Amino acid sequence: MSDVVDSGELLRRLQRAKTCANEELLAWRTLSQGVGAADPAAARDAHVRVLAYETVVRVLDEIVTPGRHAEERRSGE
């Protein structure tokens, strides 16, 4: 049996996911800055996770706020 989710609930779930991804992104950025050259493997892992969470946040943001990043790209050109 599958649950039916209305558009409002779907939007709330996407916003919660975006908030969670933002929190993870900030945590990994902090770790990435703190590790530095002391542990190159940990620094590389943290950097990769930062890139991954940046992507997740950007995708969720585009779903929640369509066209926002297109405007940023145009103004940055």
C-alpha positions as a printed Julia matrix, in Angstrom:
77×3 Matrix{Float64}:
  0.0    0.0     0.0
  1.41   3.38   -0.94
  0.74   6.64    0.87
 -0.65   9.56   -1.07
  1.12  12.83   -0.27
 -0.37  16.19   -1.21
  1.75  18.96   -2.71
  1.95  20.89    0.55
  3.33  17.91    2.44
  5.77  17.16   -0.39
  7.04  20.75   -0.26
  7.47  20.54    3.53
  9.45  17.31    3.16
 11.68  18.86    0.52
 12.28  21.91    2.71
 13.18  19.68    5.67
 15.57  17.73    3.45
 17.16  20.98    2.28
 17.56  22.17    5.88
 19.16  18.87    6.83
 21.51  19.01    3.83
 22.48  22.6     4.73
 23.3   21.52    8.29
 25.48  18.67    6.99
 27.15  21.04    4.53
 28.06  23.48    7.31
 29.34  20.67    9.53
 31.56  19.26    6.77
 32.83  22.74    5.82
 33.82  23.32    9.43
 35.55  19.96    9.59
 37.25  20.57    6.26
 38.67  23.87    7.49
 39.79  22.35   10.79
 41.57  19.32    9.38
 43.88  21.07    6.92
 47.26  19.56    6.16
 47.37  17.6     9.44
 45.4   14.74    7.88
 45.32  14.88    4.07
 43.0   11.86    3.73
 40.43  13.35    6.14
 40.73  16.75    4.44
 40.1   15.16    1.04
 37.11  13.2     2.38
 35.65  16.33    3.97
 36.17  18.29    0.74
 34.36  15.62   -1.3
 31.47  15.62    1.16
 31.27  19.42    1.01
 30.99  19.22   -2.78
 28.34  16.5    -2.53
 26.21  18.43   -0.02
 26.57  21.65   -2.05
 25.12  19.74   -4.98
 22.28  18.28   -2.93
 21.4   21.7    -1.5
 21.49  23.27   -4.97
 19.22  20.58   -6.45
 16.72  20.77   -3.59
 16.79  24.56   -3.77
 16.03  24.41   -7.5
 13.06  22.13   -6.78
 11.74  24.34   -3.98
 12.58  27.66   -5.7
 12.66  27.04   -9.46
 14.8   29.4   -11.53
 16.73  30.89   -8.63
 20.08  29.54   -9.78
 19.43  30.45  -13.4
 19.24  34.09  -12.29
 22.5   33.7   -10.34
 24.23  32.23  -13.4
 23.03  35.08  -15.63
 24.18  37.76  -13.17
 27.57  36.02  -12.79
 28.31  36.0   -16.52
